[in-house]
Amino acid sequence: MSPLSLDFKAMRFLRSERYAAFLLIGAAALGLILANTPWGPAVMAARDFHLPLPGLDLSVGHWVTDGLLAIFFFLAAIELRHELSHGELDSPQKALVPALAAVGGVIAPALIFLAFVREPGLSSGWPIPTATDIAFALGVLAIAGRGLPARIRALLLGVAVIDDLIAILIIAFFFTTDLNPVPLLLAIPVVLLFGWVSRQGGRRASGRIVVALIVLGIVAWMLVYFSGIHSTVAGVALGLAMGTKNGARARYAIEPYSNGVILPLFAFVAALVALPAVGIGGFSPVFWAIVVALPVGKLIGITGGAVIARSLAGRKQLGNLLSLGDIVAVAGLGGVGFTVSLLMNELAYRNAPVVAVEGTLAVLVASIVAGVIGVLLVVARTRHYRTTRSS
């Protein structure tokens, strides 16, 4: 077998939603296991080792969460732009159900978290259970939901994409400290220039254009970082500004590396936590709030928002909308927070490392619980449709 054939198969493997989900959970499990072995302190010391560059002094872990993860958000923004212009969100009628479902899926978990956590110093973690991991949720659906109508995946994708947009706004507004407006203002023309350059070159972008885009992207990332806003927001801005055709090409080219390297590396780094030497009753309210709010809050919120949207759509639109059973299945998968929830946890409790450890464990536990619930609901819907087709 030729190296070219092997390379093609590897890229196809890494673009697969189901294999991406396996890589994510495997990387997180490896990080958690290693952190609690005799090698744990050495691995965590390597994560915390600083790799300074001129003007930047970040640890290895922060280069992953602030740097590489911006590429993931860049791809998410390209997908959001596509869905808004050509996909499942390109009209108010199409966007109504996923939009209200996503909003409900943010409000309900946040309220549950705040009901558990009353202490002002800890309540800043309310955004943690509001996120849905688009890669993991779609991967679970691809594994367990073969044969389901395509509109179920479309709803899950729509909910997850809007959820990512809300998460980006939360990061920008609630986790920004010491805002420096000058770099932020300088970043705007750089992002606009990036968007203009991305539309040059006709059908195929030349090597010069690709190099120019990389340089402009790095400059925009640095300016956003220096502004005090979390630097992943730069990836979002660049993804939304990029031209449609070259955006699709960029997403196709980068997606295997995002699925195969960036997201697993982030999951590994985020899961490098030593298990606290306390009994299950020794965990703080933050732990229990996340464990309950992610699977339960998302299930209630997404279902409730979608039901409200169905009622607002009127009888003429009901024929094109999903059944309640389909919506509940999507809502079950929406509780898989994982990547973005881990990022929210790091941002919320960066000055409270003990609480951050509990938050990380809670996100992993809650995502597994939500994944199990989602699989059971999706399998039930798959059996329902198989029975319906055979009868």
Contacts in CASP RR format, 6 or more apart in sequence:
PFRMAT RR
TARGET T0000
AUTHOR 0000-0000-0000
METHOD contacts of the structure
MODEL  1
MSPLSLDFKAMRFLRSERYAAFLLIGAAALGLILANTPWGPAVMAARDFH
LPLPGLDLSVGHWVTDGLLAIFFFLAAIELRHELSHGELDSPQKALVPAL
AAVGGVIAPALIFLAFVREPGLSSGWPIPTATDIAFALGVLAIAGRGLPA
RIRALLLGVAVIDDLIAILIIAFFFTTDLNPVPLLLAIPVVLLFGWVSRQ
GGRRASGRIVVALIVLGIVAWMLVYFSGIHSTVAGVALGLAMGTKNGARA
RYAIEPYSNGVILPLFAFVAALVALPAVGIGGFSPVFWAIVVALPVGKLI
GITGGAVIARSLAGRKQLGNLLSLGDIVAVAGLGGVGFTVSLLMNELAYR
NAPVVAVEGTLAVLVASIVAGVIGVLLVVARTRHYRTTRSS
10 256 0 8 1.000
11 256 0 8 1.000
13 19 0 8 1.000
14 20 0 8 1.000
14 255 0 8 1.000
14 256 0 8 1.000
14 257 0 8 1.000
14 259 0 8 1.000
14 260 0 8 1.000
15 255 0 8 1.000
15 256 0 8 1.000
15 259 0 8 1.000
16 142 0 8 1.000
17 135 0 8 1.000
17 138 0 8 1.000
17 139 0 8 1.000
17 141 0 8 1.000
17 142 0 8 1.000
18 139 0 8 1.000
18 142 0 8 1.000
18 143 0 8 1.000
19 259 0 8 1.000
20 135 0 8 1.000
20 136 0 8 1.000
20 139 0 8 1.000
20 259 0 8 1.000
20 260 0 8 1.000
20 263 0 8 1.000
21 135 0 8 1.000
21 136 0 8 1.000
21 138 0 8 1.000
21 139 0 8 1.000
21 140 0 8 1.000
21 142 0 8 1.000
21 143 0 8 1.000
23 259 0 8 1.000
23 260 0 8 1.000
23 263 0 8 1.000
23 264 0 8 1.000
24 133 0 8 1.000
24 135 0 8 1.000
24 136 0 8 1.000
24 263 0 8 1.000
24 264 0 8 1.000
24 267 0 8 1.000
24 338 0 8 1.000
24 339 0 8 1.000
25 136 0 8 1.000
25 267 0 8 1.000
26 264 0 8 1.000
26 267 0 8 1.000
27 263 0 8 1.000
27 264 0 8 1.000
27 265 0 8 1.000
27 267 0 8 1.000
27 268 0 8 1.000
27 271 0 8 1.000
28 267 0 8 1.000
28 268 0 8 1.000
28 270 0 8 1.000
28 271 0 8 1.000
28 338 0 8 1.000
28 364 0 8 1.000
29 271 0 8 1.000
30 268 0 8 1.000
30 271 0 8 1.000
31 43 0 8 1.000
31 268 0 8 1.000
31 271 0 8 1.000
31 272 0 8 1.000
32 271 0 8 1.000
32 272 0 8 1.000
32 273 0 8 1.000
32 275 0 8 1.000
32 364 0 8 1.000
34 40 0 8 1.000
34 43 0 8 1.000
34 272 0 8 1.000
35 43 0 8 1.000
35 44 0 8 1.000
35 271 0 8 1.000
35 272 0 8 1.000
35 273 0 8 1.000
35 274 0 8 1.000
35 275 0 8 1.000
36 274 0 8 1.000
36 275 0 8 1.000
40 272 0 8 1.000
40 274 0 8 1.000
43 272 0 8 1.000
44 272 0 8 1.000
44 274 0 8 1.000
46 60 0 8 1.000
47 59 0 8 1.000
47 60 0 8 1.000
47 61 0 8 1.000
47 269 0 8 1.000
47 272 0 8 1.000
48 59 0 8 1.000
48 60 0 8 1.000
48 61 0 8 1.000
49 59 0 8 1.000
49 60 0 8 1.000
50 57 0 8 1.000
50 58 0 8 1.000
50 59 0 8 1.000
50 60 0 8 1.000
51 58 0 8 1.000
51 59 0 8 1.000
51 60 0 8 1.000
51 63 0 8 1.000
52 58 0 8 1.000
56 222 0 8 1.000
56 225 0 8 1.000
58 66 0 8 1.000
60 269 0 8 1.000
61 269 0 8 1.000
64 265 0 8 1.000
64 266 0 8 1.000
64 269 0 8 1.000
65 266 0 8 1.000
65 269 0 8 1.000
65 270 0 8 1.000
65 343 0 8 1.000
65 346 0 8 1.000
66 225 0 8 1.000
66 230 0 8 1.000
66 231 0 8 1.000
66 232 0 8 1.000
67 221 0 8 1.000
67 231 0 8 1.000
67 232 0 8 1.000
68 261 0 8 1.000
68 262 0 8 1.000
68 265 0 8 1.000
68 266 0 8 1.000
69 232 0 8 1.000
69 262 0 8 1.000
69 266 0 8 1.000
69 343 0 8 1.000
70 221 0 8 1.000
70 231 0 8 1.000
70 232 0 8 1.000
70 234 0 8 1.000
70 235 0 8 1.000
71 235 0 8 1.000
71 254 0 8 1.000
71 257 0 8 1.000
71 258 0 8 1.000
71 262 0 8 1.000
72 232 0 8 1.000
72 258 0 8 1.000
72 262 0 8 1.000
72 263 0 8 1.000
72 266 0 8 1.000
72 339 0 8 1.000
73 164 0 8 1.000
73 168 0 8 1.000
73 232 0 8 1.000
73 233 0 8 1.000
73 235 0 8 1.000
73 236 0 8 1.000
74 235 0 8 1.000
74 236 0 8 1.000
74 238 0 8 1.000
74 239 0 8 1.000
74 254 0 8 1.000
75 239 0 8 1.000
75 251 0 8 1.000
75 254 0 8 1.000
75 255 0 8 1.000
75 258 0 8 1.000
76 134 0 8 1.000
76 161 0 8 1.000
76 164 0 8 1.000
76 236 0 8 1.000
77 235 0 8 1.000
77 236 0 8 1.000
77 237 0 8 1.000
77 238 0 8 1.000
77 239 0 8 1.000
77 240 0 8 1.000
78 239 0 8 1.000
78 242 0 8 1.000
78 247 0 8 1.000
78 248 0 8 1.000
78 250 0 8 1.000
78 251 0 8 1.000
79 161 0 8 1.000
79 251 0 8 1.000
80 161 0 8 1.000
80 164 0 8 1.000
80 165 0 8 1.000
80 240 0 8 1.000
81 239 0 8 1.000
81 240 0 8 1.000
81 242 0 8 1.000
81 244 0 8 1.000
82 244 0 8 1.000
82 248 0 8 1.000
83 89 0 8 1.000
83 90 0 8 1.000
83 157 0 8 1.000
83 158 0 8 1.000
83 161 0 8 1.000
84 90 0 8 1.000
85 244 0 8 1.000
87 94 0 8 1.000
88 94 0 8 1.000
88 95 0 8 1.000
88 98 0 8 1.000
88 154 0 8 1.000
88 155 0 8 1.000
88 157 0 8 1.000
88 158 0 8 1.000
89 95 0 8 1.000
89 98 0 8 1.000
89 99 0 8 1.000
89 158 0 8 1.000
89 161 0 8 1.000
89 162 0 8 1.000
93 313 0 8 1.000
93 317 0 8 1.000
95 162 0 8 1.000
96 309 0 8 1.000
96 312 0 8 1.000
96 313 0 8 1.000
97 155 0 8 1.000
97 306 0 8 1.000
97 309 0 8 1.000
97 310 0 8 1.000
97 313 0 8 1.000
97 321 0 8 1.000
97 322 0 8 1.000
98 155 0 8 1.000
98 158 0 8 1.000
98 159 0 8 1.000
98 161 0 8 1.000
98 162 0 8 1.000
98 306 0 8 1.000
99 162 0 8 1.000
99 309 0 8 1.000
100 305 0 8 1.000
100 306 0 8 1.000
100 308 0 8 1.000
100 309 0 8 1.000
100 312 0 8 1.000
101 155 0 8 1.000
101 159 0 8 1.000
101 301 0 8 1.000
101 302 0 8 1.000
101 303 0 8 1.000
101 304 0 8 1.000
101 305 0 8 1.000
101 306 0 8 1.000
101 309 0 8 1.000
101 327 0 8 1.000
101 330 0 8 1.000
101 331 0 8 1.000
102 132 0 8 1.000
102 158 0 8 1.000
102 159 0 8 1.000
102 160 0 8 1.000
102 162 0 8 1.000
102 163 0 8 1.000
102 166 0 8 1.000
102 302 0 8 1.000
103 162 0 8 1.000
103 166 0 8 1.000
103 305 0 8 1.000
104 301 0 8 1.000
104 302 0 8 1.000
104 304 0 8 1.000
104 305 0 8 1.000
105 130 0 8 1.000
105 132 0 8 1.000
105 159 0 8 1.000
105 163 0 8 1.000
105 297 0 8 1.000
105 298 0 8 1.000
105 301 0 8 1.000
105 302 0 8 1.000
105 305 0 8 1.000
105 331 0 8 1.000
105 334 0 8 1.000
106 130 0 8 1.000
106 163 0 8 1.000
106 166 0 8 1.000
107 301 0 8 1.000
108 293 0 8 1.000
108 297 0 8 1.000
108 298 0 8 1.000
108 300 0 8 1.000
108 301 0 8 1.000
109 129 0 8 1.000
109 130 0 8 1.000
109 293 0 8 1.000
109 294 0 8 1.000
109 297 0 8 1.000
109 298 0 8 1.000
109 301 0 8 1.000
110 126 0 8 1.000
110 127 0 8 1.000
110 129 0 8 1.000
110 130 0 8 1.000
110 293 0 8 1.000
112 129 0 8 1.000
112 289 0 8 1.000
112 292 0 8 1.000
112 293 0 8 1.000
112 296 0 8 1.000
112 297 0 8 1.000
113 123 0 8 1.000
113 125 0 8 1.000
113 126 0 8 1.000
113 128 0 8 1.000
113 129 0 8 1.000
113 289 0 8 1.000
113 290 0 8 1.000
113 293 0 8 1.000
114 123 0 8 1.000
114 126 0 8 1.000
115 289 0 8 1.000
116 285 0 8 1.000
116 286 0 8 1.000
116 288 0 8 1.000
116 289 0 8 1.000
116 292 0 8 1.000
116 293 0 8 1.000
117 123 0 8 1.000
117 125 0 8 1.000
117 126 0 8 1.000
117 285 0 8 1.000
117 286 0 8 1.000
117 289 0 8 1.000
118 285 0 8 1.000
119 285 0 8 1.000
122 284 0 8 1.000
122 285 0 8 1.000
122 286 0 8 1.000
122 352 0 8 1.000
122 355 0 8 1.000
124 174 0 8 1.000
124 348 0 8 1.000
124 349 0 8 1.000
125 286 0 8 1.000
125 344 0 8 1.000
125 345 0 8 1.000
125 348 0 8 1.000
125 349 0 8 1.000
127 167 0 8 1.000
127 170 0 8 1.000
127 174 0 8 1.000
127 344 0 8 1.000
127 348 0 8 1.000
128 290 0 8 1.000
128 293 0 8 1.000
128 341 0 8 1.000
128 344 0 8 1.000
128 345 0 8 1.000
128 348 0 8 1.000
128 359 0 8 1.000
128 362 0 8 1.000
128 363 0 8 1.000
129 289 0 8 1.000
129 290 0 8 1.000
129 293 0 8 1.000
129 294 0 8 1.000
129 297 0 8 1.000
129 298 0 8 1.000
129 337 0 8 1.000
129 341 0 8 1.000
129 366 0 8 1.000
130 163 0 8 1.000
130 166 0 8 1.000
130 167 0 8 1.000
130 170 0 8 1.000
130 344 0 8 1.000
131 163 0 8 1.000
131 164 0 8 1.000
131 167 0 8 1.000
131 337 0 8 1.000
131 339 0 8 1.000
131 340 0 8 1.000
131 341 0 8 1.000
131 343 0 8 1.000
131 344 0 8 1.000
132 159 0 8 1.000
132 160 0 8 1.000
132 163 0 8 1.000
132 164 0 8 1.000
132 298 0 8 1.000
132 333 0 8 1.000
132 334 0 8 1.000
132 335 0 8 1.000
132 336 0 8 1.000
132 337 0 8 1.000
132 340 0 8 1.000
133 160 0 8 1.000
133 336 0 8 1.000
133 337 0 8 1.000
133 338 0 8 1.000
133 339 0 8 1.000
133 340 0 8 1.000
133 341 0 8 1.000
133 367 0 8 1.000
134 157 0 8 1.000
134 160 0 8 1.000
134 161 0 8 1.000
134 163 0 8 1.000
134 164 0 8 1.000
135 259 0 8 1.000
135 263 0 8 1.000
135 339 0 8 1.000
136 336 0 8 1.000
136 337 0 8 1.000
136 338 0 8 1.000
136 339 0 8 1.000
136 367 0 8 1.000
137 156 0 8 1.000
137 160 0 8 1.000
137 333 0 8 1.000
137 334 0 8 1.000
137 335 0 8 1.000
137 336 0 8 1.000
138 153 0 8 1.000
138 156 0 8 1.000
138 157 0 8 1.000
138 160 0 8 1.000
140 333 0 8 1.000
140 336 0 8 1.000
140 371 0 8 1.000
140 374 0 8 1.000
140 375 0 8 1.000
140 378 0 8 1.000
141 148 0 8 1.000
141 152 0 8 1.000
141 153 0 8 1.000
141 156 0 8 1.000
141 333 0 8 1.000
141 378 0 8 1.000
143 375 0 8 1.000
144 374 0 8 1.000
144 375 0 8 1.000
144 378 0 8 1.000
144 379 0 8 1.000
144 382 0 8 1.000
145 378 0 8 1.000
145 379 0 8 1.000
145 381 0 8 1.000
145 382 0 8 1.000
146 382 0 8 1.000
147 382 0 8 1.000
147 385 0 8 1.000
147 386 0 8 1.000
148 378 0 8 1.000
148 381 0 8 1.000
148 382 0 8 1.000
148 385 0 8 1.000
149 326 0 8 1.000
149 385 0 8 1.000
151 322 0 8 1.000
151 326 0 8 1.000
152 322 0 8 1.000
152 326 0 8 1.000
152 329 0 8 1.000
152 330 0 8 1.000
152 381 0 8 1.000
155 306 0 8 1.000
155 322 0 8 1.000
155 326 0 8 1.000
155 327 0 8 1.000
155 330 0 8 1.000
156 330 0 8 1.000
156 333 0 8 1.000
156 334 0 8 1.000
159 302 0 8 1.000
159 330 0 8 1.000
159 334 0 8 1.000
160 334 0 8 1.000
163 334 0 8 1.000
164 340 0 8 1.000
167 340 0 8 1.000
167 344 0 8 1.000
168 232 0 8 1.000
168 233 0 8 1.000
168 236 0 8 1.000
170 344 0 8 1.000
171 230 0 8 1.000
171 232 0 8 1.000
171 233 0 8 1.000
171 343 0 8 1.000
171 344 0 8 1.000
171 347 0 8 1.000
172 229 0 8 1.000
172 230 0 8 1.000
172 233 0 8 1.000
175 230 0 8 1.000
175 347 0 8 1.000
175 348 0 8 1.000
176 228 0 8 1.000
176 229 0 8 1.000
176 230 0 8 1.000
177 228 0 8 1.000
178 228 0 8 1.000
179 227 0 8 1.000
179 228 0 8 1.000
179 229 0 8 1.000
180 226 0 8 1.000
180 227 0 8 1.000
180 228 0 8 1.000
181 227 0 8 1.000
182 227 0 8 1.000
183 223 0 8 1.000
183 224 0 8 1.000
183 226 0 8 1.000
183 227 0 8 1.000
183 228 0 8 1.000
184 223 0 8 1.000
184 224 0 8 1.000
184 227 0 8 1.000
184 228 0 8 1.000
184 229 0 8 1.000
186 223 0 8 1.000
187 220 0 8 1.000
187 223 0 8 1.000
187 224 0 8 1.000
187 227 0 8 1.000
187 234 0 8 1.000
187 237 0 8 1.000
190 216 0 8 1.000
190 217 0 8 1.000
190 219 0 8 1.000
190 220 0 8 1.000
190 223 0 8 1.000
191 220 0 8 1.000
191 234 0 8 1.000
191 237 0 8 1.000
191 238 0 8 1.000
191 241 0 8 1.000
192 241 0 8 1.000
193 216 0 8 1.000
194 213 0 8 1.000
194 216 0 8 1.000
194 217 0 8 1.000
194 220 0 8 1.000
194 238 0 8 1.000
194 241 0 8 1.000
194 242 0 8 1.000
195 238 0 8 1.000
195 241 0 8 1.000
195 242 0 8 1.000
195 243 0 8 1.000
197 209 0 8 1.000
197 212 0 8 1.000
197 213 0 8 1.000
197 216 0 8 1.000
198 205 0 8 1.000
198 209 0 8 1.000
198 213 0 8 1.000
198 241 0 8 1.000
198 242 0 8 1.000
198 243 0 8 1.000
198 246 0 8 1.000
198 247 0 8 1.000
199 243 0 8 1.000
199 246 0 8 1.000
200 209 0 8 1.000
201 209 0 8 1.000
203 245 0 8 1.000
205 213 0 8 1.000
205 246 0 8 1.000
205 249 0 8 1.000
217 234 0 8 1.000
217 235 0 8 1.000
217 238 0 8 1.000
220 234 0 8 1.000
220 235 0 8 1.000
220 237 0 8 1.000
220 238 0 8 1.000
221 231 0 8 1.000
221 234 0 8 1.000
221 235 0 8 1.000
223 234 0 8 1.000
224 231 0 8 1.000
224 233 0 8 1.000
224 234 0 8 1.000
224 237 0 8 1.000
225 231 0 8 1.000
225 234 0 8 1.000
230 347 0 8 1.000
232 343 0 8 1.000
239 247 0 8 1.000
242 250 0 8 1.000
263 339 0 8 1.000
266 339 0 8 1.000
266 342 0 8 1.000
266 343 0 8 1.000
267 338 0 8 1.000
267 339 0 8 1.000
267 342 0 8 1.000
270 342 0 8 1.000
270 343 0 8 1.000
270 345 0 8 1.000
270 346 0 8 1.000
270 360 0 8 1.000
271 342 0 8 1.000
271 360 0 8 1.000
271 364 0 8 1.000
273 356 0 8 1.000
273 357 0 8 1.000
273 360 0 8 1.000
273 361 0 8 1.000
274 357 0 8 1.000
275 361 0 8 1.000
276 283 0 8 1.000
276 354 0 8 1.000
276 357 0 8 1.000
276 358 0 8 1.000
283 358 0 8 1.000
284 355 0 8 1.000
284 358 0 8 1.000
286 349 0 8 1.000
286 355 0 8 1.000
286 358 0 8 1.000
286 359 0 8 1.000
286 362 0 8 1.000
287 358 0 8 1.000
287 359 0 8 1.000
287 361 0 8 1.000
287 362 0 8 1.000
288 362 0 8 1.000
289 362 0 8 1.000
290 341 0 8 1.000
290 345 0 8 1.000
290 359 0 8 1.000
290 362 0 8 1.000
290 363 0 8 1.000
290 366 0 8 1.000
291 362 0 8 1.000
291 365 0 8 1.000
291 366 0 8 1.000
291 369 0 8 1.000
292 366 0 8 1.000
293 366 0 8 1.000
294 335 0 8 1.000
294 336 0 8 1.000
294 337 0 8 1.000
294 341 0 8 1.000
294 363 0 8 1.000
294 366 0 8 1.000
294 367 0 8 1.000
294 369 0 8 1.000
294 370 0 8 1.000
295 332 0 8 1.000
295 335 0 8 1.000
295 366 0 8 1.000
295 369 0 8 1.000
295 370 0 8 1.000
295 371 0 8 1.000
295 373 0 8 1.000
297 335 0 8 1.000
298 331 0 8 1.000
298 332 0 8 1.000
298 334 0 8 1.000
298 335 0 8 1.000
298 370 0 8 1.000
299 328 0 8 1.000
299 331 0 8 1.000
299 332 0 8 1.000
299 334 0 8 1.000
299 335 0 8 1.000
299 370 0 8 1.000
299 373 0 8 1.000
300 331 0 8 1.000
301 331 0 8 1.000
302 327 0 8 1.000
302 330 0 8 1.000
302 331 0 8 1.000
302 332 0 8 1.000
302 334 0 8 1.000
303 324 0 8 1.000
303 327 0 8 1.000
303 328 0 8 1.000
303 331 0 8 1.000
306 322 0 8 1.000
306 327 0 8 1.000
306 330 0 8 1.000
306 331 0 8 1.000
307 324 0 8 1.000
307 327 0 8 1.000
310 318 0 8 1.000
310 321 0 8 1.000
313 321 0 8 1.000
322 330 0 8 1.000
325 377 0 8 1.000
325 381 0 8 1.000
326 381 0 8 1.000
328 377 0 8 1.000
329 374 0 8 1.000
329 377 0 8 1.000
329 378 0 8 1.000
329 380 0 8 1.000
329 381 0 8 1.000
332 370 0 8 1.000
332 371 0 8 1.000
332 373 0 8 1.000
332 374 0 8 1.000
332 377 0 8 1.000
333 370 0 8 1.000
333 371 0 8 1.000
333 374 0 8 1.000
333 377 0 8 1.000
333 378 0 8 1.000
334 370 0 8 1.000
334 374 0 8 1.000
335 366 0 8 1.000
335 367 0 8 1.000
335 370 0 8 1.000
335 371 0 8 1.000
335 373 0 8 1.000
336 367 0 8 1.000
336 370 0 8 1.000
336 371 0 8 1.000
336 374 0 8 1.000
337 363 0 8 1.000
337 366 0 8 1.000
337 367 0 8 1.000
337 370 0 8 1.000
338 363 0 8 1.000
338 364 0 8 1.000
338 367 0 8 1.000
341 363 0 8 1.000
341 366 0 8 1.000
341 367 0 8 1.000
342 360 0 8 1.000
342 363 0 8 1.000
345 356 0 8 1.000
345 359 0 8 1.000
345 360 0 8 1.000
345 363 0 8 1.000
346 356 0 8 1.000
348 356 0 8 1.000
349 355 0 8 1.000
349 356 0 8 1.000
349 359 0 8 1.000
350 356 0 8 1.000
END
